[in-house]
């Protein structure tokens, strides 16, 4: 059987209305949907009643499916001739490991297509009324993961270097380490009175935001 087609689809940051038209069309066509729990809950009704839906994200009491197993499932379904959607919160290529999935599909010779999604790095601040760029305030923005502990040496995130970068700094997935991140940035030279905001559950009905300074956030 000839290879099917895999769509790596970004679902956006949580509001179902932020899914792109192209992403919706892929979901409607799909024989198989491998989805992450975060940011996709409101979209499963778009899938065909006979589509195979596979939850590969984290759930209470259960870890996420390892990435190599997700890659293998995408390849298996693609080689079996199915139309597959890998549905991911945000954008597939922004801290979504979509690049690894694309590499696995490319090595296996499975045709695939990337359908970008709205990243929470832009969507969540926008829903809180905060533009990441503004001609009078910030002419650039930098996006970094907040998963890493800023109190430990890291080869991935150089907080001292980031403190010197002008413009808006967007830290994703950093709520649990907010105090440490703010402290690391101030220790490296960012002023304590610099405006700062924290946005949680961005673009969803549970969204909440706090505006303060880096020293008080």
Secondary structure, DSSP 8 states (H G I E B T S, - for coil): ----EEEEEE-BSS-GGGS-HHHHHHHHH-SEEEE-STTTGGGGGGS-TT-EEEE-S-BTTB----HHHHHHHHHHHHHTT-EEEEEESB-TTSSS-HHHHHHHHHHHT-EEEEE----HHHHHHHHTT--S-BTTTBS-EEEEE--S-TTS--SS--HHHHHHS-SEEEEET-GGGHHHHHHHHHHTT--TTSEEEEEESTTSTT-EEEEEETTT-
